[in-house]
Amino acid sequence: MGELKNEVFDPLDCITVSEAVDVPYSSLGDYIGEQGCFSMMFDFSYTNFDLEGKDEKWYKRKAWTAEEFRELLFKSQEEIQKTGWPACISF
């Protein structure tokens, strides 16, 4: 991906977007920012916060509050902005 960025995206001044699942915030620089391969990213780390242990074929849902979701969403936006450009999603 780094070669594609350097040889194609950068010379053509392209904006690129990635999707990241289960990427620790400490590793965001591999995806976005000065050393990253993409211009921005969608972070889905907070989207499955309401799931707990798998029971045979299905995950169990756990109770959650809007405040818990808000905290996770805000943390995602704050952490990504430290490194690069976040792409926002809405539900």
C-alpha positions, 0 to 999 in steps of 0.5 A: 500500500505504501508503494501505491500511495507514493507512486499513484495517490500522491502524484495525482493528489488523490484523497483515499479512505480506509476502513479499520476494525480492531486497530489500536489507536497506537497503530493509527499512524500505519493507516493515516497521517504523515507515514500512513497509506491513506488520507483518512479512515473510518474507525469501527472500533466502537461499533460492537461495544454492545456485544459480549461472549459468543454463545454457539453461533451468536454473540450476546447483546449487553445493555448499554446507554447513549452516554456509553456510546457517546464516550466511545464515539468521542474517544474515537474522533479525538484519537484519530485527530491526533494522527490524521483525518477521520471520516465520520459515519452516522447510524 
